[in-house]
Amino acid sequence: MKHLYLQQGNLDVESFIDTRAAMKNFECKGKQVEFRTVTGEVAGAHKRSDTIVSGSGGGGSTYNGHGYTSPVQISSKIVVKQEFFLKPADGNQIPVQLSDEDIPLSDRQNMTMISGHAGNAVGKWTHLVNHDAALYWKLGDVGAHAVVWGLVRNPLFSFLIGVAIWIAIGYAVSGSVGFIGMVAFWVYEWINLRNVSKALRNHFDELGREMLRKDAVSS
């Protein structure tokens, strides 16, 4: 057993995951993501909903009785948070919290959680496999996982690099050439993120189907 650090949503947990239960790794441009599983029985499953309210507008200006005020816009989003314990047959209970996921679960169901790990990056839950229902769910956003695992650049970092290219080329050559260079870099980064996300999404599906095939063979 190996001590690993896992994170999903807003929850940081330290869990004992059986690193021997490994699955097919994902490789991309010399980098590798390892996938590991932990299987057990669900206990204490429950959900709660948090409402996030945000607003914009309401600004404006007036002069001599004339002016304008932009309308206030209020929006809300309901985020479902799911919590439960996973009880392996021969290990410690693992607390799991999933944010913005709404998956049907009940206590005493047999389930596997799959986690992805790359180098020193924080481990991320990637799958929930319900063996009793013969279904699996992919967890989180694959693009966000790719950033955490270092497979692609953080979009903010890519934006700043693009601006730096514009400034550097604009100073050395011309502003219009620098602008073209910035846009070309951003397009390249977007295509790279799209391609990596697609490959990672396909790999996730392959891992989920693999778990269900194992169930079919064992039964």
C-alpha positions in Angstrom: 0.0 0.0 0.0 1.2 3.5 -0.8 0.2 6.8 0.7 -1.2 9.0 -2.0 -2.8 12.5 -2.1 -6.1 12.8 -3.9 -8.2 15.8 -4.7 -11.6 16.2 -6.3 -13.7 19.4 -6.4 -13.1 21.3 -3.2 -12.0 18.3 -1.1 -8.5 17.3 -0.2 -8.2 13.8 1.2 -5.3 11.6 2.1 -6.1 8.0 1.2 -4.5 4.6 1.1 -4.9 3.4 -2.5 -3.7 0.0 -3.6 -1.1 1.0 -6.2 -0.9 -2.6 -7.4 -4.4 -2.3 -8.9 -3.1 -0.3 -11.8 -4.6 0.2 -15.2 -3.4 1.2 -18.7 -1.4 4.5 -18.5 -2.0 7.5 -20.8 1.1 8.8 -22.6 1.3 12.2 -24.3 4.5 13.9 -25.6 6.8 12.1 -23.3 4.6 12.5 -20.2 2.7 9.7 -18.6 -0.4 9.6 -16.4 -0.9 6.5 -14.2 -4.4 5.3 -13.3 -5.1 3.3 -10.2 -8.2 1.8 -8.7 -9.7 1.2 -5.3 -12.8 -1.0 -5.0 -15.2 -1.3 -2.0 -18.6 -0.9 -0.6 -20.5 2.5 -0.5 -21.5 3.8 2.9 -23.0 7.0 4.1 -24.0 8.2 0.6 -25.7 11.6 0.5 -26.1 14.7 -1.6 -26.5 18.4 -1.0 -27.0 21.4 -3.3 -25.2 24.7 -3.0 -26.6 27.8 -4.9 -24.0 30.2 -6.2 -25.4 33.6 -7.0 -23.5 36.2 -9.1 -24.4 39.6 -10.4 -23.2 42.1 -13.0 -24.2 45.5 -14.3 -25.6 48.5 -12.3 -22.9 50.8 -13.4 -23.2 54.1 -15.3 -22.7 57.8 -15.1 -24.7 61.0 -15.1 -24.0 64.6 -16.0 -26.3 67.6 -15.6 -29.2 65.3 -15.2 -28.3 63.1 -18.3 -26.7 59.8 -18.4 -27.3 56.1 -18.3 -27.3 53.1 -15.9 -26.7 49.6 -17.1 -29.3 47.1 -16.0 -28.4 44.7 -13.1 -28.2 41.1 -14.1 -28.4 38.3 -11.5 -27.6 34.7 -12.3 -27.5 31.6 -10.1 -26.1 28.1 -10.5 -26.9 25.1 -8.4 -23.9 22.9 -7.7 -24.6 19.3 -6.5 -22.1 17.9 -4.0 -22.0 14.2 -3.4 -20.3 12.6 -0.4 -19.8 9.0 0.7 -17.3 6.6 2.2 -15.7 3.8 0.2 -15.0 0.7 2.3 -12.4 -1.6 0.8 -12.5 -5.2 2.0 -9.0 -5.0 3.6 -8.2 -1.3 4.0 -9.2 2.0 5.6 -12.4 3.8 4.7 -11.8 6.4 2.1 -13.9 9.7 2.2 -15.0 10.8 -1.3 -16.5 14.2 -2.2 -17.6 14.9 -5.7 -18.4 18.4 -6.8 -20.8 19.3 -9.6 -21.7 15.6 -10.1 -25.1 14.0 -9.7 -24.7 10.2 -9.8 -27.3 7.8 -8.5 -25.7 5.8 -5.6 -27.0 3.9 -2.6 -25.3 2.3 0.4 -23.8 -1.2 0.1 -23.4 -1.0 -3.6 -20.1 -2.4 -4.9 -18.1 0.4 -6.6 -14.6 1.2 -7.9 -13.0 4.7 -8.0 -10.3 5.3 -10.5 -7.7 8.0 -9.9 -5.1 9.6 -12.2 -1.6 10.6 -11.1 1.3 12.3 -13.0 4.6 13.0 -11.4 4.2 15.2 -8.3 0.8 16.6 -9.4 -2.2 16.2 -7.2 -4.1 13.0 -7.9 -7.6 13.4 -9.4 -10.6 11.1 -9.3 -11.4 10.3 -12.9 -14.1 7.6 -12.8 -16.8 6.1 -10.7 -17.7 2.6 -11.7 -20.9 1.1 -10.2 -20.5 -2.7 -10.6 -24.0 -3.5 -9.4 -25.5 -1.2 -12.0 -22.9 -2.1 -14.7 -22.4 1.6 -15.4 -19.5 4.1 -15.2 -19.2 7.9 -15.0 -16.3 10.1 -16.0 -15.5 12.6 -13.3 -14.4 16.2 -13.8 -13.4 18.1 -16.9 -10.7 16.4 -19.1 -9.2 19.7 -20.1 -8.8 20.7 -16.4 -7.2 17.3 -15.7 -4.8 17.8 -18.6 -3.7 21.1 -17.1 -3.2 19.6 -13.6 -1.2 16.7 -15.0 1.0 19.0 -17.1 -0.1 17.7 -20.4 -1.1 21.2 -21.7 -0.4 24.7 -20.5 -2.7 26.6 -18.2 -4.9 28.8 -20.5 -4.0 31.9 -18.5 -0.3 31.1 -19.0 -0.9 30.6 -22.8 -2.7 34.0 -22.9 0.3 35.7 -21.3 2.8 34.0 -23.6 0.7 35.2 -26.6 0.8 38.8 -25.3 4.5 38.6 -24.7 5.0 37.3 -28.3 3.0 40.3 -29.6 5.1 42.8 -27.6 8.4 41.2 -28.5 7.8 40.8 -32.2 6.0 44.2 -32.3 9.1 45.9 -30.8 11.5 44.0 -33.1 9.5 44.0 -36.4 6.0 45.6 -36.3 2.8 45.5 -34.3 0.8 43.9 -37.0 3.3 41.0 -37.4 3.4 40.6 -33.6 -0.4 40.5 -33.5 -0.5 37.7 -36.1 2.2 35.8 -34.1 0.1 36.1 -31.0 -3.1 34.8 -32.6 -1.2 32.0 -34.3 0.2 30.9 -30.9 -3.2 31.0 -29.3 -4.7 28.9 -32.2 -1.9 26.4 -31.8 -2.5 26.1 -28.0 -6.3 25.7 -28.6 -5.8 23.0 -31.1 -3.3 21.2 -28.8 -5.8 21.4 -25.9 -8.6 20.1 -28.1 -6.5 17.2 -29.3 -5.1 16.2 -25.9 -8.6 16.4 -24.4 -10.1 14.2 -27.1 -7.4 11.6 -26.7 -7.8 11.7 -22.9 -11.6 11.4 -23.1 -11.2 8.4 -25.4 -8.8 6.8 -22.9 -11.2 7.5 -20.0 -13.9 5.6 -22.0 -11.5 2.7 -22.6 -10.8 2.5 -18.9 -14.5 2.5 -18.0 -15.3 -0.2 -20.5 -12.3 -2.3 -19.3 -13.8 -2.3 -15.8 -17.2 -3.4 -17.0 -15.6 -6.1 -19.2 -13.8 -7.5 -16.1 -17.2 -7.7 -14.4 -18.7 -9.6 -17.3 -15.8 -12.1 -17.4 -15.9 -12.7 -13.6 -19.6 -13.3 -13.7 
